[in-house]
Amino acid sequence: MRDNVRIPADDSSEDTDAPRYPHRERDARWVDRARSGDDRAFGQLYDAWFDRVFELTSRIVRNRDVALEVTQDAFLSAWRSLHTLSDPGAFGGWLLRIARNAALNRSQREQRSRPIDDQDFAVMEAVGSAASNAPAGFALEDNLRSATDPVRALEAAETRDLVWQAASVLGPRDTEVLDLQLRHGLTPAEVGDVLGLNRNAANQLIHRVRGRFEVALRARLLWRNGQPACAELKRLLSSAGTQAFTIEAVKIADKHAPTCP
């Protein structure tokens, strides 16, 4: 069941973005209508992006009330600056960049900034589900909700848990990139917009993050119920002075994986 977990392809071509990221065409229509004075169109943008913006700000400021305030301010800023957006289809990435910068500034002012760690995934799970337009194979919560077959439901839940358990050993930058791609469904170019990187730098970063995530995922496949499932791996970890799923354990497991029965 777990062998079917898929890593999103590194699509740097704009031609491949549209089918996998249908919100771009939708957002472009709404942005054009909002610029023409249709207030309802911006309301549609607000409804479509609120949960994802709130997830992002919540993860940064670590306070629901503050996150709500920052989220509202981000939408207000986007509405006021909508005429400056050169690519209407990139509204989502542009909005998330505004929200991320605002949340980071708020955290710095209030001295609440802290690295992303395992607890941040709990915050993300609490404030919302995965985007329905996430890359193929990663709309995990939506798959779970739509599954009427208990076996499919179990597979979806297990896959979701596996993905974020594997991601828990990645650094703050990696987890942010992974979150923007998988949970928010952004293209590499949009991830670059959010992080302030050009397209080439964003593609390189995503490629490196994917590689590190694949290593962590392979390692996590050798764990069951929080413990190494393989006796030999357990012995190797014990010799190294660790049993927990850490970055050091990932390195040991990755070396062991090719010969693991």
N, C-alpha and C positions, 0 to 999 in steps of 0.2 A: 504494500500500500504506500509506504513512504518512498519507494524508489521512483514514484511518478512525480515527485516534486520537481517543478520546472523553474529555471532561472530565466528572467526576461532576456531576450536577445538584445544585442547592442545595436539598436537601430539609430543610426545617425542621419539617415535620409529622411527628408521632409515628406517624401512620397509615402513612406510607411507609417508616418505619424497619424494621419487622419483616420484610417480605419480603427487603429488601436486606441485613439484618443478622441472619441466622437464629440467630447465637450468643446473642442476647439471651434468647430463650425457653429455649434449652438451658441457658444459665448460670443462669437463674432457677430451673429445676428442680433443678439440682445444688446451688445455694446453699440452697434450702429443705430439701433432704435432708441437707446437711451440718449445717445448724442443728438438725436433728432427731437428730443424733448419728451419721449415716452417714459414717464416715471415708473410705469408698471414694469418696463423692461429691466430697469436696475433692480427693482424688487425681485425679479426672477433670478438675476445674478446673485443677489443677496441670499435667497433661499437655497440656491444650488451650491454656494460656496461657504455658507456660514459654518457648518459642522467642521469642515476641514480647516478653516481659519482658526476656529475655536480650539480644535485639537492642537494645532501648532503653537498658539499662544499659551495654552494651558501647560504644555510640556516645558515651555521656557520659563514662565513666571511662577508656576507651581501654586497658583491660587486662582480658584474659579472666578471670584468676583473681579479680581484684577484682570484676568484673561478676558472676561466678558467686556470690561471697559476698553481694553486694548483692541479687542475684535471690533467693537462698534467704531472706535476711532479710525481703525484701518479702513473700514468700509466708507466712512465719511471722507477720509483722505482720497480714496480711490474715486469716489463720486466727483469730488472737486477737481481731480486731475485727469478725469477720463479723456479729455481732449488731447492729452499728451501721449496717450498710448498709441504707438505706431502700428502695432499688430493687434487688432481686436481679438484675434483667436488666442493670443497669449495672455488674456485677461487673468486666468487662474494663477499662473506663475508670477505675474506682476503683482497681483493682490497678495499672494503669500509672501513675496519679498517685502512688501510694505508692512505686513503684519509681523513678520519675523524681525525686521529692523526695529519696529516700534516696541515689540516685546523685549528685545535685547536692551534697548535704551531704558525701558522701564525697570528691568531687573538691575541694571547697573546703577540707576539712581537709587533704588531701594536696597541695594547690596544683597539681592536675593539670588544672583546668578550662581549656578552650580552645574557640574557636568551631568550629561545624560547617563543614567545607569539603569539597572534592572527595574527600579521603581517607576521610571518614566514609561515603561511599557504598560504598567498597571494603570497609570494615568490615561494613556492613550486608549486603552481598552474601556475605561470607565466613561470617557467623554464621547465616544463615537465608534462606529464600525468602519470597515474598509470602504474605500470609494468603489462604487459599482463599475467604474471605468478603469480600474487598476489593470496593469498589464496581464496578459493571458496567463491563467493559472494561479493568480494571486488575489482574486476577489473573494477572499476566504470566508469572511463573515456572511457575505451575500450567498455564497454557495451553501453555507450551513443553514441559513434561514430558508432557502428555497428547497432544501432536501427533505423530501417526505419519506425516503427510504432510510431506516435507522443506520444501515451500513454506510450509506453515503454521508449521513450526518456525522458518524464517527470518524470517517476518513477526513472530512473537512475540518473538524475540530482538532484532530490529531495533527493535520498538516499545518494549521494555523499555529498551534502550540510549538510544533517543531521549528517552524521558521523563526519565531521570536525567541525561542530558547537558544537557537544557534546564534542569532543576532546579538544576544545579551553579552557576548564576549568582545564585541567590536567596540572601537573607540567612539567618542562623541561625534566626530565628523562622519565616520562611516554609518553610524546609526541614523544620523540625520539624512544622509543621502538615500539610504535604504528606505527610510520612512517616506521621503518625498516621492520616490519612484513607486513603491509598492502600495502604500496606504493612500497616497494622494493621486497616484496615477499620472505623474508629470513626465513629459518627454525629457530627454537629456538637455535640450536647449532651455526648457523651462526650469529644470533643476539649476542650470547655470545662472538663469535670471535671478532665482531666489538667493543663490549663494554669492552672486556678484562675480561669476566666472564667464569667460567667453565660451563659445560652443566647443572649441577644441579642448580646452582645459576641462570642461564639464564631462566630455566624453571620456577623456583619460581618467578622470577621477572615478567615474562610474565603472569603468572597466576594472580599475584596481579594487574598488569596493566589491564588485562582483566576484573577483578572484578570492579575496579574503573571506567573503561570505560562503563561497562554495567549499572552502577548506573547513570552515566552522560547521557547515551543514553536514559534511561527510563525517566529521568527528562526532557530532551530536547523534547521528544514526547509530553509534556504538553505545549509547546510553539508554537505560530503561529505568523509569521511576527514580531518576536522579542519581543512579549508580552506573558505573561501567558494566555493560552486559557481558563482556568478554573477560574471562579469568586472567588471561595473559596481559590484557590491557590494564586490568586492575593491579596486577603485580608491577607493571612498568610505572604506573602512576604512584604506587606506594613507594617504590624505590626513589622516585623523584620528590617524594614528600608531599604529594597532593592527591586528593580523591575528588575534589570539586571540579565542576566544569568551568575552567578558567582558560585564559589564552595559552598558558603553559601546557595545560592538559590537551588543548586542541593541537598543539605542535606534536606532542607525543602520540596522540591518537592518529594524526595524519600520517606519521611515519609507519605506524602499526597497521593502518587500514588495508594496504595492498595484500598483506599476508593473513589478515584476520579471517578465520573460518566462518 
